[in-house]
Amino acid sequence: MKFCAIPLVLALSLASGSALAHGEPPQAVHGGLVQEAQELWLELVVKDTDVTVYILDEMRKPVPAAQVSGTATVLVGGKSYKVALSPAGANSVQGKLPVAATGQVVATVSLKVGGKAASARFTNKA
């Protein structure tokens, strides 16, 4: 019985360490909403018609925007808009809404980062 307990304890300690690898979300440096997305941290900023997503890796280092493409689906006034995102800064992608966003923001961001898919859902309580 002792032989079974040792591997179990070892497996549980390794699993809990990897589950805590990301820790607390990074601060929203740009005033947006932060979510984890498949080993990345995404910060969504929606201001007027601009939709910007800042990308950090799991070590909280900026991911070069040249490696990123994707879309954001943003709900504005009960209507859904799909926005293409393209590189806009060192570690950000950006697109434009056809109308200004006001009030509550609900969005889903779907990205390809270095060939890997990442997605996150964002909701603010305006």
C-alpha positions as CSV (number, residue, x, y, z in Angstrom):
1,M,0.0,0.0,0.0
2,K,2.9,2.4,0.7
3,F,4.2,1.9,-2.8
4,C,0.9,3.2,-4.3
5,A,0.7,6.2,-2.0
6,I,4.1,7.6,-2.9
7,P,3.4,8.0,-6.7
8,L,0.0,9.3,-5.9
9,V,1.4,12.0,-3.6
10,L,4.1,12.9,-6.2
11,A,1.5,13.1,-9.0
12,L,-0.8,15.3,-6.9
13,S,2.0,17.7,-5.9
14,L,3.1,18.1,-9.6
15,A,-0.5,18.6,-10.7
16,S,-1.2,21.3,-8.1
17,G,2.0,23.1,-9.0
18,S,1.2,23.2,-12.7
19,A,-2.4,24.3,-12.0
20,L,-1.0,27.3,-10.0
21,A,1.6,28.2,-12.6
22,H,-0.3,31.1,-13.9
23,G,-1.3,32.6,-10.6
24,E,-3.2,35.8,-10.4
25,P,-4.0,37.7,-13.6
26,P,-1.6,40.5,-14.5
27,Q,-2.8,44.1,-13.9
28,A,-4.8,45.6,-16.7
29,V,-2.0,48.1,-17.7
30,H,-4.1,49.6,-20.5
31,G,-7.4,49.9,-18.5
32,G,-9.0,46.9,-20.1
33,L,-10.3,43.5,-19.1
34,V,-7.9,40.7,-18.5
35,Q,-8.5,37.0,-19.2
36,E,-6.4,33.9,-19.5
37,A,-6.5,32.1,-22.8
38,Q,-4.6,28.8,-23.4
39,E,-1.3,29.8,-21.7
40,L,-1.6,33.4,-22.6
41,W,-2.9,36.5,-20.9
42,L,-5.2,38.8,-23.0
43,E,-6.2,42.3,-22.2
44,L,-9.2,43.6,-24.2
45,V,-9.6,47.4,-24.5
46,V,-12.8,48.7,-26.3
47,K,-12.9,52.4,-26.6
48,D,-15.4,54.1,-29.0
49,T,-14.9,52.1,-32.2
50,D,-11.4,50.8,-31.4
51,V,-10.9,47.2,-30.3
52,T,-7.4,46.4,-29.1
53,V,-6.1,43.2,-27.6
54,Y,-2.7,43.1,-25.8
55,I,-1.0,39.7,-25.5
56,L,1.3,38.4,-22.8
57,D,2.7,34.9,-22.6
58,E,2.4,32.8,-19.4
59,M,5.6,34.4,-18.0
60,R,3.9,37.8,-18.6
61,K,6.3,38.8,-21.4
62,P,4.9,40.6,-24.4
63,V,4.1,38.3,-27.4
64,P,5.2,40.0,-30.7
65,A,2.1,41.1,-32.7
66,A,3.6,39.8,-35.9
67,Q,2.9,36.3,-34.6
68,V,-0.8,37.1,-33.9
69,S,-3.9,37.2,-36.1
70,G,-7.6,36.8,-35.2
71,T,-11.0,38.3,-34.7
72,A,-13.1,39.8,-31.9
73,T,-16.9,39.4,-31.8
74,V,-18.3,42.3,-29.8
75,L,-21.9,42.8,-28.7
76,V,-22.9,46.5,-29.0
77,G,-26.5,47.6,-28.3
78,G,-27.8,44.0,-28.7
79,K,-26.1,43.5,-32.1
80,S,-23.1,41.4,-32.7
81,Y,-20.1,42.7,-34.8
82,K,-17.2,40.6,-36.0
83,V,-14.0,42.6,-36.1
84,A,-10.8,41.5,-37.9
85,L,-7.7,42.1,-35.7
86,S,-4.3,43.0,-37.2
87,P,-0.9,43.9,-35.6
88,A,-1.0,47.5,-34.2
89,G,1.8,47.7,-31.7
90,A,4.7,45.7,-30.2
91,N,2.3,43.2,-28.5
92,S,-1.2,44.3,-29.6
93,V,-3.7,43.6,-32.4
94,Q,-6.4,46.1,-33.3
95,G,-9.6,46.4,-35.3
96,K,-12.5,48.9,-35.7
97,L,-16.2,48.5,-34.9
98,P,-18.7,50.1,-37.3
99,V,-20.4,51.8,-34.3
100,A,-19.1,53.2,-31.0
101,A,-19.3,50.8,-28.1
102,T,-21.1,52.2,-25.0
103,G,-22.2,50.7,-21.8
104,Q,-21.6,47.0,-21.1
105,V,-19.0,45.3,-23.3
106,V,-19.4,41.6,-24.1
107,A,-16.8,40.1,-26.4
108,T,-15.2,36.9,-27.5
109,V,-11.6,37.1,-28.8
110,S,-10.3,34.3,-31.0
111,L,-6.6,34.4,-31.9
112,K,-3.9,32.4,-33.7
113,V,-0.6,33.0,-31.9
114,G,2.4,31.3,-33.5
115,G,0.0,28.8,-35.1
116,K,-1.8,27.9,-31.9
117,A,-5.4,28.8,-31.2
118,A,-6.3,30.9,-28.1
119,S,-9.7,32.3,-27.2
120,A,-11.3,34.2,-24.3
121,R,-14.6,35.7,-23.4
122,F,-14.8,39.2,-21.7
123,T,-17.7,40.9,-19.9
124,N,-17.6,44.1,-18.1
125,K,-20.4,45.2,-15.8
126,A,-20.9,48.8,-16.9
